[in-house]
């Protein structure tokens, strides 16, 4: 449990550092002379360069553990932020953000895999995943506003420099305080399963492993596409330092909504499948309301959007753990990260190219509704009984 506490602490610092950049990257790129289409390309490349990192992490974490990947990802991201404070040209920023996308791709699969391995049972796994979402959300509640405030007070250069050194310091602490899960170090069978081919169904050590159906990953693609659109659109509202502060507050409102539902611990007793499905439907409806200029304050709609995300993220992690059969956590969460990366690439790219034709929030709505419509087909085609999806825990 000590490992989980340290991991949560370092994750809080890392997520705080990374989310603090959300409201300031777009204004920073604009200050360098970047056009909206170029900013969409930059955000898309940041996400697409996650893919090779996700693939390496999937196999590497299963074979070598999570600790070194976590340390490397944090340290490399910190160095890139320090370099980012020196850029003077949009193309330099594009290159650094692309490299940053690659190195940060290791962080999420490594952390999720370590949390899954240190759990005592499925119920404990669900609580740890909910804890991860809670830490992530608490950090993201205050960090966007804090990042915007930092830039307003000290400027882009000093802000990126401070954020970079904080990440480097966090990586140094993680090297000494994070320990690999005992169940992984002491169980040769776990490593054997990790290294075994996916189609080796005759291997007794991998007999309990299941392939997660690809159709399940359509939802994280749609979710990250919608999130990418939101991350692209909101900062474009910032034309002045005061507007940039307001944008940071808007991002914080989304995280506050997620914090509200993550704090409702009784939700963890419900079926992960049903939480995922209904949360995604709520998310889609909220994006439609934003696109249709519903007669509600933007703050209220963003709060609802965050509440839906707070329902989905821990439920989706628990669902994938259940479907994976309890092994190959690295690969399972690696594919999840790949799905998020693909969606995060498509969202800003589509928003940058089509925002003069149609509201990007309509694109987010359509993507989410397609995923919500497809997901129930897995329940029908998988051959599993409906009771599989209604189990508590």
C-alpha positions as CSV (number, residue, x, y, z in Angstrom):
1,X,0.0,0.0,0.0
2,X,3.0,2.3,0.6
3,X,3.8,2.0,-3.1
4,X,0.3,3.2,-4.0
5,X,0.5,6.2,-1.7
6,X,3.9,7.3,-3.2
7,X,2.5,6.7,-6.7
8,X,-0.5,8.8,-6.0
9,X,1.7,11.6,-4.7
10,X,4.0,11.6,-7.7
11,X,1.0,11.3,-10.1
12,X,-0.6,14.3,-8.5
13,X,2.5,16.4,-9.1
14,X,2.9,15.1,-12.6
15,X,-0.8,15.6,-13.6
16,X,-0.7,19.1,-11.9
17,X,2.3,20.0,-14.0
18,X,1.0,18.6,-17.3
19,X,-2.6,20.0,-16.9
20,X,-1.2,23.4,-16.0
21,X,-0.1,23.7,-19.7
22,X,-3.6,23.2,-21.2
23,X,-4.8,26.9,-21.1
24,X,-1.3,28.3,-22.0
25,X,0.0,26.2,-24.9
26,X,-2.4,27.6,-27.5
27,X,-1.8,31.3,-26.5
28,X,1.9,30.5,-26.4
29,X,1.8,29.1,-30.0
30,X,-0.3,32.1,-31.1
31,X,2.3,34.5,-29.6
32,X,4.9,32.7,-31.8
33,X,2.8,33.4,-34.9
34,X,1.1,30.0,-35.3
35,X,-2.3,29.9,-37.1
36,X,-5.3,27.8,-35.7
37,X,-4.7,25.1,-38.3
38,X,-1.1,24.8,-37.3
39,X,-2.1,24.6,-33.6
40,X,-4.5,21.8,-34.5
41,X,-1.6,20.0,-36.3
42,X,0.6,20.5,-33.3
43,X,-1.9,19.0,-30.9
44,X,-2.6,16.2,-33.3
45,X,1.1,15.3,-33.7
46,X,1.5,15.4,-29.9
47,X,-1.2,12.7,-29.7
48,X,-0.1,10.6,-32.6
49,X,3.5,10.3,-31.4
50,X,2.0,8.6,-28.3
51,X,1.5,5.5,-30.5
52,X,5.1,4.2,-30.7
53,X,5.6,4.9,-27.0
54,X,2.4,3.1,-26.2
55,X,3.5,0.1,-28.2
56,X,6.9,-0.1,-26.5
57,X,5.3,0.5,-23.1
58,X,2.8,-2.3,-23.6
59,X,5.4,-5.0,-24.0
60,X,8.1,-3.4,-21.9
61,X,6.0,-2.9,-18.8
62,X,4.8,-6.5,-18.8
63,X,8.4,-7.8,-19.1
64,X,10.4,-5.3,-17.1
65,X,8.0,-3.7,-14.7
66,X,6.7,-0.1,-14.4
67,X,9.2,1.7,-12.2
68,X,11.9,2.6,-14.8
69,X,9.3,3.6,-17.4
70,X,7.6,6.0,-14.9
71,X,11.0,7.6,-14.0
72,X,12.1,7.9,-17.6
73,X,8.8,9.4,-18.8
74,X,8.7,12.1,-16.0
75,X,12.4,13.0,-16.4
76,X,12.3,13.3,-20.2
77,X,9.1,15.3,-20.2
78,X,10.7,17.7,-17.7
79,X,13.8,18.2,-19.9
80,X,11.6,18.9,-22.9
81,X,9.7,21.5,-21.0
82,X,12.9,23.2,-20.0
83,X,13.9,23.3,-23.7
84,X,10.4,24.5,-24.6
85,X,11.0,27.6,-22.5
86,X,13.7,28.6,-25.1
87,X,11.7,28.2,-28.4
88,X,11.2,31.2,-30.6
89,X,9.5,29.6,-33.6
90,X,6.3,27.6,-34.0
91,X,8.2,24.7,-35.8
92,X,10.5,24.4,-32.8
93,X,7.5,24.1,-30.6
94,X,6.0,21.5,-33.0
95,X,9.1,19.3,-32.8
96,X,9.3,19.5,-29.0
97,X,5.6,18.7,-28.5
98,X,6.0,15.7,-30.8
99,X,8.9,14.4,-28.8
100,X,7.0,15.1,-25.6
101,X,4.1,13.0,-26.8
102,X,6.4,10.1,-27.3
103,X,8.0,10.1,-23.9
104,X,4.8,10.8,-22.0
105,X,3.2,7.8,-23.7
106,X,5.0,5.5,-21.2
107,X,3.5,7.1,-18.1
108,X,-0.1,6.1,-18.2
109,X,0.3,2.3,-19.0
110,X,3.1,2.0,-16.5
111,X,1.1,3.6,-13.7
112,X,-2.1,1.8,-14.4
113,X,-0.3,-1.5,-14.7
114,X,1.5,-1.0,-11.3
115,X,-1.8,-0.1,-9.6
116,X,-3.4,-3.2,-11.0
117,X,-0.6,-5.4,-9.9
118,X,-0.4,-4.2,-6.3
119,X,-4.1,-4.8,-5.8
120,X,-5.2,-7.7,-3.5
121,X,-8.4,-8.6,-5.4
122,X,-10.8,-7.2,-8.0
123,X,-12.6,-5.0,-5.5
124,X,-9.3,-3.5,-4.4
125,X,-8.4,-3.0,-8.0
126,X,-11.5,-1.0,-8.6
127,X,-10.8,1.2,-5.6
128,X,-7.2,1.8,-6.7
129,X,-8.4,2.8,-10.2
130,X,-11.0,5.1,-8.7
131,X,-8.2,6.5,-6.5
132,X,-6.1,7.1,-9.6
133,X,-9.0,9.0,-11.2
134,X,-9.5,11.0,-8.0
135,X,-5.8,12.1,-7.8
136,X,-5.8,12.9,-11.5
137,X,-9.0,15.0,-11.2
138,X,-7.9,16.8,-8.0
139,X,-4.7,17.9,-9.7
140,X,-6.6,19.0,-12.8
141,X,-9.1,21.0,-10.9
142,X,-6.6,23.6,-9.8
143,X,-3.8,23.2,-12.3
144,X,-5.3,24.9,-15.4
145,X,-6.2,28.0,-13.4
146,X,-2.8,27.9,-11.7
147,X,-1.0,27.6,-15.1
148,X,-2.8,30.6,-16.5
149,X,-2.1,32.6,-13.4
150,X,1.6,31.7,-13.6
151,X,1.9,32.9,-17.1
152,X,0.0,36.1,-16.3
153,X,2.5,36.8,-13.5
154,X,5.8,35.5,-14.8
155,X,5.4,34.9,-18.5
156,X,5.6,31.8,-20.7
157,X,9.4,31.3,-20.5
158,X,9.7,31.2,-16.7
159,X,6.4,29.2,-16.3
160,X,7.7,26.4,-18.7
161,X,11.0,26.5,-16.9
162,X,9.5,26.0,-13.5
163,X,7.1,23.3,-14.7
164,X,10.0,21.4,-16.3
165,X,12.2,21.4,-13.2
166,X,9.3,20.2,-11.1
167,X,8.9,17.2,-13.4
168,X,12.6,16.4,-13.2
169,X,12.5,16.6,-9.4
170,X,9.4,14.4,-9.3
171,X,11.2,11.8,-11.5
172,X,14.2,11.8,-9.1
173,X,12.0,11.2,-6.1
174,X,10.1,8.4,-8.0
175,X,13.4,6.6,-8.6
176,X,14.0,6.2,-4.9
177,X,10.4,5.8,-3.5
178,X,8.5,3.7,-6.1
179,X,9.0,0.0,-5.8
180,X,7.9,-2.7,-8.2
181,X,4.9,-4.8,-7.2
182,X,5.9,-7.8,-5.1
183,X,3.4,-10.0,-7.0
184,X,5.3,-9.3,-10.2
185,X,8.8,-9.8,-8.9
186,X,8.0,-13.0,-7.0
187,X,5.8,-14.7,-9.6
188,X,7.7,-16.1,-12.5
189,X,4.4,-17.2,-14.1
190,X,3.3,-13.6,-14.4
191,X,6.4,-12.8,-16.4
192,X,5.9,-15.9,-18.5
193,X,2.4,-14.9,-19.3
194,X,3.6,-11.4,-20.2
195,X,6.1,-12.7,-22.6
196,X,3.9,-15.4,-24.1
197,X,2.3,-14.9,-27.5
198,X,-1.3,-13.6,-27.4
199,X,-2.7,-16.6,-29.2
200,X,-1.1,-19.3,-27.0
201,X,-4.3,-20.6,-25.7
202,X,-2.8,-24.0,-24.8
203,X,-0.4,-22.5,-22.3
204,X,-1.7,-23.3,-18.8
205,X,-0.3,-20.2,-17.4
206,X,-2.1,-18.0,-20.0
207,X,-5.4,-20.0,-20.0
208,X,-7.1,-17.4,-17.9
209,X,-6.0,-14.6,-20.2
210,X,-8.6,-13.1,-22.5
211,X,-8.3,-10.8,-25.5
212,X,-10.2,-7.6,-24.9
213,X,-12.6,-7.1,-27.9
214,X,-11.4,-4.3,-30.2
215,X,-15.0,-2.9,-30.3
216,X,-14.6,-1.8,-26.6
217,X,-11.8,0.6,-27.6
218,X,-14.1,2.6,-29.9
219,X,-15.3,4.5,-26.8
220,X,-11.9,5.8,-25.6
221,X,-11.2,6.9,-29.2
222,X,-14.4,8.9,-29.3
223,X,-13.9,10.3,-25.8
224,X,-10.4,11.5,-26.5
225,X,-11.5,12.9,-29.8
226,X,-14.2,14.9,-28.0
227,X,-11.7,16.0,-25.3
228,X,-9.2,17.0,-28.0
229,X,-11.8,19.2,-29.6
230,X,-12.6,20.8,-26.2
231,X,-8.9,21.4,-25.5
232,X,-8.6,23.0,-28.9
233,X,-11.6,25.2,-28.8
234,X,-11.6,26.6,-25.3
235,X,-8.1,28.2,-25.4
236,X,-9.0,30.0,-28.7
237,X,-11.3,32.1,-26.6
238,X,-8.3,33.7,-24.9
239,X,-7.3,36.9,-26.6
240,X,-6.0,38.7,-23.5
241,X,-4.4,37.6,-20.2
242,X,-7.7,38.1,-18.4
243,X,-9.4,35.8,-21.0
244,X,-6.6,33.2,-20.5
245,X,-7.3,33.2,-16.8
246,X,-11.0,32.6,-17.6
247,X,-10.1,29.7,-19.9
248,X,-8.1,28.1,-17.1
249,X,-11.1,28.4,-14.8
250,X,-13.3,26.7,-17.5
251,X,-10.9,23.7,-17.6
252,X,-11.0,23.6,-13.8
253,X,-14.8,23.5,-13.8
254,X,-14.6,20.3,-16.0
255,X,-12.3,18.7,-13.5
256,X,-14.4,19.8,-10.6
257,X,-17.4,18.0,-12.2
258,X,-15.3,14.9,-12.5
259,X,-14.3,15.2,-8.9
260,X,-17.9,15.3,-7.8
261,X,-18.8,12.0,-9.4
262,X,-15.5,10.4,-8.4
263,X,-16.3,11.2,-4.8
264,X,-19.6,9.2,-5.1
265,X,-17.9,6.0,-4.0
266,X,-21.2,4.1,-4.1
267,X,-21.0,4.2,-7.9
268,X,-18.1,1.7,-7.8
269,X,-20.6,-1.0,-6.7
270,X,-22.5,-0.7,-10.0
271,X,-21.6,-2.6,-13.2
272,X,-18.5,-1.2,-14.9
273,X,-20.1,-1.8,-18.3
274,X,-23.3,0.1,-17.4
275,X,-21.4,3.0,-15.8
276,X,-19.3,3.2,-19.0
277,X,-22.3,3.1,-21.3
278,X,-24.5,5.6,-19.5
279,X,-21.7,7.9,-18.7
280,X,-20.7,8.0,-22.4
281,X,-24.4,8.8,-23.3
282,X,-24.4,11.6,-20.8
283,X,-21.2,12.9,-22.2
284,X,-22.5,12.9,-25.8
285,X,-25.7,14.7,-24.8
286,X,-23.7,17.4,-23.0
287,X,-21.5,18.0,-26.1
288,X,-24.7,18.3,-28.2
289,X,-26.0,20.9,-25.7
290,X,-22.8,22.9,-26.1
291,X,-23.0,22.8,-29.9
292,X,-26.7,23.7,-30.0
293,X,-26.1,26.7,-27.7
294,X,-28.5,25.3,-25.1
295,X,-30.0,28.0,-22.7
296,X,-27.6,27.1,-19.9
297,X,-24.4,28.8,-18.7
298,X,-21.2,27.4,-20.2
299,X,-19.9,26.7,-16.7
300,X,-22.9,24.5,-16.0
301,X,-22.5,22.5,-19.2
302,X,-18.8,22.0,-18.6
303,X,-19.6,20.9,-15.0
304,X,-22.0,18.2,-16.4
305,X,-19.3,17.2,-19.0
306,X,-16.8,16.7,-16.2
307,X,-19.3,14.7,-14.1
308,X,-19.8,12.3,-17.1
309,X,-16.1,11.9,-17.4
310,X,-15.8,11.1,-13.7
311,X,-18.2,8.3,-14.2
312,X,-16.6,6.8,-17.3
313,X,-12.8,6.8,-16.6
314,X,-12.7,4.5,-13.5
315,X,-15.5,2.3,-14.9
316,X,-13.6,1.9,-18.2
317,X,-10.4,0.9,-16.4
318,X,-12.3,-1.7,-14.3
319,X,-14.1,-3.1,-17.3
320,X,-10.8,-3.6,-19.2
321,X,-9.2,-5.3,-16.1
322,X,-12.2,-7.6,-16.0
323,X,-12.2,-8.4,-19.7
324,X,-8.4,-9.0,-19.7
325,X,-8.6,-11.9,-17.4
326,X,-6.3,-10.4,-14.8
327,X,-3.0,-10.6,-16.9
328,X,-1.1,-8.6,-19.4
329,X,-2.0,-5.3,-17.8
330,X,0.8,-3.5,-19.6
331,X,-0.6,-4.5,-23.0
332,X,-4.2,-3.9,-22.0
333,X,-3.6,-0.3,-20.8
334,X,-1.1,0.2,-23.7
335,X,-3.9,-0.4,-26.2
336,X,-6.2,1.9,-24.1
337,X,-3.5,4.6,-24.4
338,X,-3.2,4.0,-28.1
339,X,-7.0,4.4,-28.5
340,X,-6.8,7.7,-26.5
341,X,-3.9,8.9,-28.6
342,X,-5.8,8.2,-31.9
343,X,-8.8,10.1,-30.7
344,X,-6.7,12.9,-29.4
345,X,-5.0,13.2,-32.8
346,X,-8.3,13.2,-34.7
347,X,-10.1,15.7,-32.5
348,X,-7.9,18.8,-32.9
349,X,-7.1,18.0,-36.5
350,X,-10.8,17.8,-37.4
351,X,-11.6,20.9,-35.3
352,X,-8.8,22.9,-36.9
353,X,-9.9,22.0,-40.4
354,X,-13.7,22.1,-40.1
355,X,-14.5,24.7,-37.5
356,X,-15.5,27.2,-40.2
357,X,-17.9,24.7,-41.7
358,X,-19.5,23.0,-38.6
359,X,-19.2,23.4,-34.9
360,X,-16.5,21.0,-33.7
361,X,-18.7,20.2,-30.7
362,X,-21.1,18.5,-33.2
363,X,-18.2,16.3,-34.3
364,X,-17.6,15.3,-30.7
365,X,-21.3,14.5,-30.3
366,X,-21.4,12.3,-33.4
367,X,-18.2,10.5,-32.4
368,X,-19.5,9.7,-28.9
369,X,-23.0,8.6,-30.1
370,X,-21.4,6.2,-32.6
371,X,-19.3,4.7,-29.9
372,X,-22.4,4.4,-27.5
373,X,-24.3,2.8,-30.3
374,X,-21.6,0.2,-31.1
375,X,-20.6,-0.7,-27.5
376,X,-23.8,-2.7,-26.7
377,X,-23.1,-5.0,-29.7
378,X,-20.2,-6.4,-27.8
379,X,-22.6,-7.5,-25.1
380,X,-24.6,-9.4,-27.6
381,X,-21.7,-10.9,-29.6
382,X,-19.4,-11.8,-26.8
383,X,-21.5,-14.8,-25.7
384,X,-21.4,-13.6,-22.2
385,X,-24.5,-13.4,-20.2
386,X,-25.9,-10.1,-19.1
387,X,-25.0,-11.0,-15.6
388,X,-21.4,-10.6,-16.5
389,X,-22.0,-6.9,-16.9
390,X,-24.3,-6.5,-13.9
391,X,-21.9,-7.8,-11.3
392,X,-21.0,-5.4,-8.5
393,X,-17.5,-4.7,-7.4
